[in-house]
Amino acid sequence: MATPAAAQDGPEPRETKLERVERARVAGDFAQAREGLEALLAKYPDDPDLLRRLASVRAAQGDLDDAQRLVDRALALAPQDLDIQLARANILFWRGERLASQHQAEAIASVAPDYPELDSLWAKLAQREDQQGVRLTALTFGGGVSDIAFDNRAGETWFSQDASVGFSLGGNTGASLAVEREERATTDVRVSARLDQRLGQHLAYVSGSVVPNADFRESWSIGTGGEVALSNRLTALVDMRYADYRERTVFALQPGLRFAFDDATSVTARAINLLGGGEDYRLGGSLQLNYRPEGRLGGFVVLASYPDVEEDGVRQLRSAAGGLSVPLGKGFTLTTVGAYEDREGSYRRLSGTLVLGFRFGAS
């Protein structure tokens, strides 16, 4: 970001002071560079370029928390400044937040793929991933209880438990494995897996599931999908899934769009198309608002109406859900979810779920 050459700080021009600060930084005298920048910021407290420079100096001194605070403030003042975005990506990398650093780098690349020093950051990200090879990245454990109401018989209480594990396979490849158990009058246990491949700013994946001796869930399914970054804020989504039930098969196609207002806030809209299951073509949709700031309280809200498939057939389901994600420190997050579902001609569900997650490498 250019600064006005005419701006003065006492008898010495501001640009002259900045040149002295830069010489000190290059020479490794970070204390002098910090002192000069703090003096300038005392006079120009909302100058995003000065905040970016001080953030880089504080990072070099090892105070990554202060560096993160300063660069986030600079970005809030000048969200389109690519120098600030690059500084933030590097600070996130040094903090060990590789995925967040990668997302910031992708935002820069969507505007200026050949931006100076961006290639160096990409190389560091790739090297870190290659060095780590296969590693554990995330674990979650959760459980929930649902109050079920029927129109023509007594209600029931259903219980669910789930666990998942995430892996990095090196490069830009990741995988996850999940086990979900739902206890109704009978119990189904669903095992699912997914393989992800990041392709620059884009993502592709394949997935599959199996439910041994399925009662109300699918016997097995396969799926594929991906994400294509249309701009630094808009992403196109697609998910396709083929599922086999004991007496029917279905194909579901879910195209969608996600718009990111900033790094923490996004809205996602999906169309849900379903073919098969002994029914004609059915259409539904969902709308989700996410607020997921790094290291702070976040949440989401989902509204949906779509064709839902269980062993008894295809029925329209209307639902509303909301949740809160509470950071507990050192990579732990507790998520609580409340939901209401009305499955046409079947049942109404009021449920609550708690999920404890741990992300390896999070600060």
N, C-alpha and C positions, 0 to 999 in steps of 0.2 A: 504494500500500500504506500503510495507516495505521500510525503508530508510536505506542507507548504514551506518552501525555501525562505520565504520572507519572515516566517515566524521567528521571534526573538525570545531568548531567555536571559534577561539581564543584559549585560554588555556583550556577551558571547552569543553568536547565532546558534540556534537550536541544532542546525545541521552540523556545525562544528563539534558540538557536544556529542551528537550521535556518532560522528566519525571517531572520536576518542573512545567512546564506549565500545565500538566495533573493534578497534585495535586492541583494547584490553581483552575482549572476549576471544579474539583469534589467538592472542598470546597466552590464553589460559588464566588470565587474572580475572576470575569471575567475581571476586569481591568488589574490585573497582568497577567492573561493568555493572554489577547490581547497584552499587551506590549511585552511579551516574544515571541509570534508568529510573531509580526511585526518586531522584531529585527532579527529573523531568516529569514524572507522573504526578508529583506533588503540584505541579503547575498545570498539567494536562491530564487529569485523572481518567478521562473517558477516551483516551487515544488508543484505538485498538492495536495499532502497530507497536506502540511502546509496551502494551500489555503482552503482545506476542513475543517481543524481544526479551522481556523480563522472564516470561515463562520458560523460554529456552535456556536462559542463564540459570534459573532456579533448578531446572532439570539437570543441567550440567553439574550443579552443586549437590545433587542427590536428593533434593526435596521435591519428589514427584507429586506429592499431594498439593503443594502450593503451586507447582507448575500447572497441574490440571485445573485448579481453580482459576488461575490467571488466564489460561488459554480459552477456557470455557466462557469467561467474561468477555474476552476479545471477540470470540465467535458470535456471542449474542449481540455485540455492537456492530459487527461487520460479517454477517453470515455468508456472504458470497466471496469473501476474500480468500483466495486459494493459498496464499502464504500462511494464513492463520490455520486453515484446514490442514495443511501439510504439517505444521508444527504440532497440531493436536494429534494427528495420526502417529507421529513419532513419539510423542509423550505417552500415548496409549500403548504403543509397542514396548517402550521401556518399562511401563507399569505391568507388563505381562498380559495385557488385555488384547491378545492377538486378533480375535474376531472383530472387536470394535475398531481396532486399527485398520484392519482390512476393509471394513465397511466405509471408513472415512476415506481410505485410499481410492476405493471404487467411486465414491462421490466425486473426488477430484478428477479421476480418469474419465468420467462421463462428460465432463466439461472440457478438459484439456488433457488428452491421453499422453502427450509428450511434455507435460509440465516439468520444469527443471527439478531434479532430485527425487522425482516420484519413482523413477526406475530403481534408485538406490533403496527406497523403502520396500518396493516389491521384492527386490533381491533379499533383503533382510527377512521379510515375512516368509519367503520360500525356503530360505536356509534354515530358519528356526523350525519350520514344519518338517523339513527333511531330516534334520538332526534328531528330532524327537521320535520319528518313526511312528509305530503303532503305540498309542497311549490312550489311557482312559481320560475322557473329558468331562463327563457328567453322570450323575446318579440321581434318580428320583424314587421316592416311595410315597404312596398315597392310599387313602381309604375314604369311603363315603357311605352314607346311608340315605335311602329313598323311601318316602311315604307314598304308597301307590293306592289310588282310588279307582274302582271299577264302577260302571253304571249298574250292573246286574248281579254283583256278588260282593262279599266282604272284602275290605281292603287288605293289603299286605305290606310288609316291610322288606325291602331288598337291601342287600349289602354288596359292596364292591371293594376290591383291593387291586392295586396296580403297582408295578415297578418297571423302571427302564434304565438302561445304561447306554451311554454314548461313547464312541471311540473316534480318534483321529487315526487314519491309516497312512498318514504321510502325504506330502504334497497338498492338494486341495480336496482330498477324498476323506469322507467321514461315513460312519455307519452307526446304527442304533438298533437295539433289541428291546422289546417291551413284552411284558406279560400282564394280562388283565384277567381278573377273576370276578364274575358276577354271580351272586347267589340269589336265585328266585325260588320257585318251588323246586326247580332243578338248578344245577350249577354248570355254567360254561366257562372254560378257560381258553383265552385267545392268546396265541403267541404270534408276534409280528416282528418284521425286520425291515430296515430301510437302508439303502446305500445312496449316498449323496456325492455328487461331483461338481465342484465349483469351477466354472469356466470364465475366468475374469470377473466381470460384473454379474454373470448369469449363473444359473444353477440347474442341474438336471438330477433326477433321482428315479430309482425303481424301488418297489416295495412288494411285500407279500405277507400273508397271514394264514394261519391254520388253527382250527378249533376241533380238537379230537372229540368225537362223539357229540357233535353239536346238537343242542336242543333248540335254542332260539337265535343263535348267531349263525353266520355263514360257516360252511364247512372249510372253505379255503377261498383265498382271493389273491389276485396279482394286480399291480398297479404301476403307473409311471406318471411323471409330470415334471414340472420345472418352473423356473422364474426367469423372465427376460427384462432387464432394466431398460426401460424406454427413455428415461432421463434420470437425473440424480434424485428425483422425488417420486417418479411414477414407475411402477413395476407391473408387468403383465404376468398372470399366474394361470397355470392349467394343471388339472389333476384328472387322470382317467383310471377307472378301477373296474375290473371284472370279478364278480363274486358268485360262488356256487352255493346254493342252499339245497337242502335235501330234495325238494320237489320243484325247484325253479332256479334260474340263473338271471343275473341282472348286470347291466352295464351302466356305469355312472360317469358323466362328464361334467367337470366343474371348471369353467373358465372364470377368471376374475381379474380385478385390478386392485392394487394397493397404492395409496398415496401417502407419502411421508411428509408431515408438516415440518418436522425437525427430526433429530436423532432419536427422540423419545416417543413422539406421538405420530400415529398413523391410523388410517381408516381403510378397511378392506371390504370390497363388495364381491360376492360370488353368485353366479347363476348355477343352479343344481339341476342337471338334466338326467333323467333316469329312463332306461329302456328295459323291457322284459319284466320278469317276475309275475307273469300272468296278467299284466295290466298293459293298457296303452301307454304311450309316451306321457311322462309327467314332468312338470317343471316346478322348481322352487328357487329359493335364494336366501342369502344370509348377508348381514351387515355387521361388521365388528369394528369397534373403536378400541385401540390399544394406547396405553400410556405406560411406557417401560423405561424410566430414566435409570441410568447406570448407578447402582448403589443406593437408590432411594425408593420410597414407597411408590408402587405403581398399581395399575389395575386395568380392567377391560370390561366391556359391555358387548353382548352379542344378542341380536334379534334374528330369528330365522323362521322360515316356513318352507318345508321341503318334503319330498316323498321318502319315507323311512321304510327300510326293509327288515323284517324279522321272519321267522319261520312261518308265521301265520299269514304272511302276505305283505303287500305294499299298502301303506296307509299314510295319509298326510299328517305331518307332525308340525306343530307350532311351538316355538320355545323362546324363552328369554333367560339369559344368564348374565351374571356379573361376578367379578372376582377381584381380590386384592393380593398383590405380591409384596411381602414384607422382607426386606433384606435383614438377615441376622448376623452378618459379618463373616469374614473369612470364607467367602464363597457360598454360604448357606442362604437359602431363600425359602420362606414359608408362604404358600399360596392357598388361599381359601376361596371356594367357589360355591355360589348358590344358584340353583336353576329351577325353572318351572317348565314342564313339557305337557302338552295335550296331544295325545296320539289318537287321531280320529277313529271312533268306533272301537277303541281298545282300552286305554287307561290314561290317567293323569298322574304325573310324577312331580313331587316336590323333593328336591335333593340338596344335600350339603356335602362338600368334599374338602379334605385337607391334603395338601401335597408338600412334602419336604424335599427340596432339591439341593444338590451340592455341585458346584462347577469347579473343576480342578484348574488351577492356575489363575483363578480370580483373586484379586487383591481384596 
